[in-house]
């Protein structure tokens, strides 16, 4: 089943230049990410193929027992995990401490041996590993790095992730750009990217398993919040497909917004920050977007509604004249 909003039922007076720029930027960035990730995966596979000595196999088996996986699968994920960790020494210590002992050594010496083995091999892996663009662009919540707060918004985890976000983004952002103008709209996008990541950092500050984040979702929910503030009753055109049923229909923006915001809030309350989806960014993005509208654009909202009323009056008059 597919269901997604794809545009507002509003006729724009011009091309939403910055919105289109964001679409192109996100697609281009993820294309480069995919190339980078493929290079890293190829390198990792080649590295693991060379690690086929008896001791390599024994240690991989020890680590596999802890992770309940297959020996042949653990090597790539193991070295990628260490490579992408912000604290590789601590990650190696954690992995080593979970293994069982060798038959010829006690537990402490077994852990020490595996730690030294992984440290040596990880250094060898890291020395020639190609850079991961996804890792470089992602935002690590413990860092409070403003640059990666912004870059992470335009990077994504998969093609389905980026394409899904861009459909939602265009549905709301094109109208918001027309309302606030080409000067304010980029500032709003940057403010939402920074704001949602700051909230995420604060939300996971006490969590030892805080994951890096990628994606435009926080910004998408922010422009959805802005749209709901400005013109909540405007309809959003949606596409629905289920087997042989294909429909296109309009849904008032406030209903659509409450549906997505409500589900995100419910999931966040149910799973916290452990769902694998940055629900904190979703929920905070919507709230920040609405608050930006309320605090900065109240006069502009009045102007928009006055323009809508004038348009309705003209349409009604034209209908009378035709009759």
URRA-V44473 format. One record per helix or strand of 2 or more residues. SS is the DSSP state (alpha for helix, beta for strand). FROM is the first residue (numbers start at 1). TO is the last residue. If there is no record, write none. Layout:
((SS | FROM | TO) (SS | FROM | TO))
This chain:
((beta | 2 | 8) (alpha | 17 | 50) (alpha | 54 | 67) (alpha | 71 | 84) (alpha | 88 | 97) (alpha | 107 | 128) (alpha | 133 | 137) (alpha | 146 | 154) (alpha | 159 | 203) (alpha | 217 | 231) (beta | 235 | 242) (beta | 245 | 252) (alpha | 253 | 271) (alpha | 279 | 296) (alpha | 298 | 322))
